[in-house]
Amino acid sequence: MSELSVRIDEAVATIKGVCDLEPQVGIILGTGLDALGARIQVAGRLKYEEIPHFPPATVHSGELLLGQLAGKNVVAMSGRFHAYEGYSLAQVTFPVRVAKALGVKALVVSNAAGGLNPQFSAGDLMLITDHINFMGDNPLIGPNDEALGPRFPDMSEPYNKALIDLAESVALEQGIKLQRGVYLACPGPSLETRAEYRFMRMLGADAVGMSTVPEVIVAVHAALDVLGFSAITDECFPDALEPADIDRIIATANRIEPILTEVVVTCIERMALD
């Protein structure tokens, strides 16, 4: 067994010692999904510091929840890790490895993002259809454990097409405006310059943030189906750029949260999982 597999097994053993529920869906409660944790019928919870090899969360709360949501067994990570906190991408993505080992078949991710597409507005919800990795790193660099996934995972469909279609159908039924787009991830923590925003848009990015892509890469490596959303909290248009207003960004994220929560809950309810 690889050192990574050993660490995964140690984390799983601790979690199963608290709750032996086998989850079908993993959820990373990033910006826009914080309140979803309150909708879970919790059967077990652990703080990250109680789980072997989980780093402490410094930006979000840090708690793992096991329970039921919309008729499915779920494991939810209340709080994620970021490269800008000083963590390696192996640490950032470790919860995805653990979720897979617990039995998860699908992963739902969300984030806050700046809108690059001029047709987007702050307050929009974007369904992630693809991504661009601008983090200058990859969580799969290093020795590969074939028991965890292939050396060269295919990334032609990182976000599951069937789940994208499901999310669009749910949003249409609920009368929710749902943008589609490509998410670009940077390491942060500084925001981007006008020239960088212009360059990203030229590359085809519709939104930019500081998370998600490493977790999705590992999810694909682990053969998980991924559904991703971005809460567009500000507009990053280089010719009309204003200084970031963090209070306004947080207020916008809070406004999007109940909309995203309803879409995700319905999607989880309707997911067809083997």
Phi, psi and omega per residue, in radians:
M1 nan 2.509 3.087
S2 -1.309 2.841 3.086
E3 -1.054 -0.648 3.121
L4 -1.117 -0.769 3.125
S5 -1.061 -0.672 3.110
V6 -1.099 -0.777 3.140
R7 -1.111 -0.714 3.108
I8 -1.056 -0.810 -3.121
D9 -1.081 -0.661 3.138
E10 -1.173 -0.698 3.096
A11 -1.149 -0.772 -3.129
V12 -1.100 -0.720 3.141
A13 -1.059 -0.710 3.115
T14 -1.142 -0.763 -3.134
I15 -1.119 -0.805 -3.140
K16 -1.151 -0.409 3.065
G17 -1.205 -0.373 3.109
V18 -1.685 -0.660 -3.097
C19 -2.701 2.185 -3.093
D20 -1.681 0.244 3.075
L21 -1.065 2.354 3.128
E22 -1.727 1.904 -3.076
P23 -1.334 2.603 3.059
Q24 -1.761 -0.539 -3.065
V25 -2.208 2.343 3.012
G26 -1.792 2.501 -3.131
I27 -2.319 2.216 3.007
I28 -1.747 1.930 -3.026
L29 -1.428 1.284 3.068
G30 -1.405 -2.991 3.120
T31 -0.946 2.285 -3.134
G32 1.758 -0.233 3.134
L33 -2.223 0.235 -3.103
D34 -0.976 -0.738 -3.055
A35 -1.293 -0.233 -3.118
L36 -1.089 -0.517 3.122
G37 -0.997 -0.569 -3.140
A38 -1.235 -0.301 -3.140
R39 -1.523 -0.200 -3.107
I40 -1.415 2.312 2.999
Q41 -1.396 1.667 -2.935
V42 -1.316 2.226 3.058
A43 -1.789 -0.387 3.123
G44 -2.865 2.590 3.118
R45 -2.541 2.532 3.067
L46 -2.417 2.420 2.981
K47 -1.288 2.612 -3.083
Y48 -0.979 -0.628 -3.104
E49 -1.194 -0.230 3.090
E50 -1.504 -0.192 -3.064
I51 -1.794 2.176 3.140
P52 -0.972 2.336 3.011
H53 1.311 0.047 2.989
F54 -1.442 2.179 3.061
P55 -1.274 2.769 3.088
P56 -1.230 2.464 3.081
A57 -1.405 2.370 -3.136
T58 -2.030 -0.274 -3.096
V59 -1.848 -0.870 3.103
H60 -1.828 3.023 2.970
S61 -1.120 2.789 -3.089
G62 -2.241 1.667 -3.095
E63 -2.640 2.410 3.059
L64 -1.777 2.273 -3.121
L65 -2.052 2.348 3.025
L66 -2.073 2.344 3.141
G67 3.046 -2.710 -3.115
Q68 -2.058 2.460 3.071
L69 -2.544 2.160 3.093
A70 0.951 0.678 3.082
G71 1.397 0.086 3.136
K72 -2.055 2.563 2.965
N73 -1.333 2.287 -3.065
V74 -2.332 2.711 2.896
V75 -2.129 2.217 -3.087
A76 -2.081 2.319 3.066
M77 -1.696 1.807 3.135
S78 -1.475 1.562 -3.047
G79 1.985 2.306 3.120
R80 -2.056 2.995 3.107
F81 -1.888 2.702 -3.099
H82 -2.280 2.643 3.078
A83 -1.094 -0.600 -3.077
Y84 -1.220 -0.219 3.044
E85 -1.349 -0.130 -3.124
G86 1.761 0.125 -3.135
Y87 -1.540 2.585 2.999
S88 -1.256 2.805 3.112
L89 -1.191 -0.406 3.026
A90 -1.129 -0.689 3.077
Q91 -1.222 -0.740 -3.134
V92 -1.001 -0.664 -3.023
T93 -1.704 -0.032 -3.095
F94 -0.976 -0.703 3.113
P95 -1.039 -0.530 3.095
V96 -1.168 -0.720 3.089
R97 -1.045 -0.757 -3.121
V98 -1.171 -0.723 3.115
A99 -1.041 -0.761 3.096
K100 -1.048 -0.781 -3.120
A101 -1.168 -0.440 3.091
L102 -1.327 -0.281 3.094
G103 2.141 0.039 -3.073
V104 -1.117 2.466 3.089
K105 -1.900 -0.423 -3.107
A106 -2.393 2.639 -3.130
L107 -2.227 2.286 3.071
V108 -1.917 2.215 -3.119
V109 -2.204 2.651 3.062
S110 -2.524 2.825 3.126
N111 -2.757 2.898 2.915
A112 -1.641 2.464 -3.076
A113 -2.551 2.683 3.000
G114 -1.522 2.376 -3.133
G115 -1.411 2.190 3.087
L116 -1.769 -0.510 -3.126
N117 -1.252 2.157 -3.088
P118 -1.121 -0.214 3.081
Q119 -1.522 -0.055 3.115
F120 -1.627 2.681 3.055
S121 -2.265 2.658 3.028
A122 -1.008 2.311 -3.075
G123 1.819 -0.168 3.089
D124 -1.310 2.740 3.020
L125 -1.956 2.216 -3.115
M126 -1.975 2.251 2.995
L127 -1.459 2.161 -3.093
I128 -1.395 2.121 3.135
T129 -1.809 -0.320 3.139
D130 -2.938 3.019 3.128
H131 -2.545 2.879 3.048
I132 -2.183 2.229 -3.126
N133 -1.637 1.840 3.096
F134 -1.941 0.439 -3.064
M135 -1.494 -0.155 3.141
G136 1.245 0.325 -3.097
D137 -2.767 2.927 3.117
N138 -2.552 2.300 -3.081
P139 -1.172 -0.192 -3.110
L140 -1.657 -0.019 3.110
I141 -1.135 2.343 -3.118
G142 2.034 -3.040 -3.140
P143 -1.010 2.467 3.128
N144 -1.842 2.305 3.042
D145 -1.665 1.885 -3.085
E146 -1.062 -0.386 3.101
A147 -1.229 -0.353 -3.139
L148 -1.692 -0.401 -3.119
G149 2.859 2.959 -3.070
P150 -1.314 2.738 3.119
R151 -1.050 -0.716 -3.079
F152 -2.144 1.396 -3.106
P153 -1.185 2.442 3.117
D154 -1.312 2.332 -3.103
M155 -2.052 0.471 -3.119
S156 -1.253 -0.345 3.119
E157 -2.516 1.201 -3.094
P158 -1.150 -0.514 3.102
Y159 -1.895 2.075 -2.966
N160 -1.044 2.182 -3.072
K161 -1.097 -0.688 3.135
A162 -1.108 -0.657 3.117
L163 -1.275 -0.583 3.041
I164 -1.083 -0.803 3.116
D165 -1.081 -0.706 3.124
L166 -1.095 -0.803 -3.128
A167 -1.086 -0.709 3.123
E168 -1.136 -0.685 3.112
S169 -1.129 -0.758 3.139
V170 -1.117 -0.796 3.141
A171 -1.069 -0.706 3.124
L172 -1.098 -0.770 3.121
E173 -1.075 -0.660 -3.069
Q174 -1.535 0.008 3.125
G175 1.204 0.551 -3.103
I176 -1.788 2.262 3.057
K177 -1.259 2.106 -3.085
L178 -2.186 1.943 3.066
Q179 -1.343 2.783 3.013
R180 -2.083 2.540 3.107
G181 -3.114 3.075 -3.126
V182 -1.723 2.253 3.141
Y183 -1.744 2.293 3.105
L184 -1.936 2.271 -3.122
A185 -1.881 2.262 3.014
C186 -1.995 2.782 -3.117
P187 -1.253 -0.493 -3.073
G188 1.247 -2.943 0.033
P189 -1.528 -0.101 3.105
S190 -1.242 2.565 3.029
L191 -1.349 3.029 -2.989
E192 -1.573 2.786 3.075
T193 -1.475 2.943 3.077
R194 -0.998 -0.769 -3.114
A195 -1.123 -0.667 3.128
E196 -1.178 -0.741 3.084
Y197 -1.050 -0.742 -3.137
R198 -1.101 -0.738 3.127
F199 -1.119 -0.757 -3.139
M200 -1.082 -0.702 3.128
R201 -1.161 -0.665 3.082
M202 -1.063 -0.554 -3.134
L203 -1.346 -0.229 3.115
G204 1.837 0.194 3.112
A205 -1.399 2.456 3.111
D206 -1.820 -0.355 -3.128
A207 -2.663 2.689 -3.097
V208 -2.350 2.444 3.102
G209 -2.700 -2.900 -3.002
M210 -2.187 0.443 -3.070
S211 -2.667 -2.884 2.903
T212 1.318 -0.896 -3.038
V213 -1.036 -0.802 3.098
P214 -1.021 -0.716 -3.139
E215 -1.126 -0.661 3.138
V216 -1.230 -0.691 3.098
I217 -1.017 -0.794 3.129
V218 -1.193 -0.639 3.094
A219 -1.079 -0.730 3.095
V220 -1.138 -0.749 3.089
H221 -0.993 -0.606 -3.101
A222 -1.597 0.134 3.091
A223 1.128 0.668 3.047
L224 -1.694 2.524 2.993
D225 -1.415 2.326 -3.026
V226 -2.038 2.389 3.004
L227 -2.178 2.178 -3.049
G228 -2.275 2.553 3.131
F229 -2.354 2.564 2.989
S230 -2.087 2.270 2.972
A231 -1.539 1.995 -3.105
I232 -1.394 1.818 -2.997
T233 -1.714 -0.251 3.095
D234 -2.757 2.896 -3.075
E235 -1.891 2.140 -3.057
C236 -1.914 1.128 -3.125
F237 -1.709 1.976 -2.944
P238 -1.026 -0.520 -3.095
D239 -1.505 -0.062 3.101
A240 -2.420 0.632 -3.011
L241 -1.368 2.344 3.070
E242 -2.081 2.718 3.085
P243 -0.981 2.495 -3.127
A244 -1.137 2.340 3.091
D245 -1.928 1.734 -3.027
I246 -1.068 -0.696 3.134
D247 -1.081 -0.702 3.136
R248 -1.221 -0.650 3.100
I249 -1.078 -0.783 3.132
I250 -1.116 -0.719 3.128
A251 -1.102 -0.684 3.112
T252 -1.154 -0.739 3.104
A253 -1.063 -0.711 3.125
N254 -1.135 -0.563 3.121
R255 -1.236 -0.603 -3.129
I256 -1.343 -0.496 -2.962
E257 -0.906 -0.882 -3.108
P258 -1.136 -0.518 3.111
I259 -1.198 -0.854 3.139
L260 -1.101 -0.686 3.134
T261 -1.023 -0.789 -3.124
E262 -1.130 -0.708 3.126
V263 -1.110 -0.804 -3.096
V264 -1.148 -0.764 -3.138
V265 -1.038 -0.776 -3.135
T266 -1.183 -0.685 3.098
C267 -1.080 -0.757 3.132
I268 -1.107 -0.728 3.124
E269 -1.022 -0.638 -3.031
R270 -1.706 -0.033 3.132
M271 -1.080 2.324 3.046
A272 -1.677 1.881 -3.070
L273 -1.994 2.406 3.115
D274 -1.202 nan nan
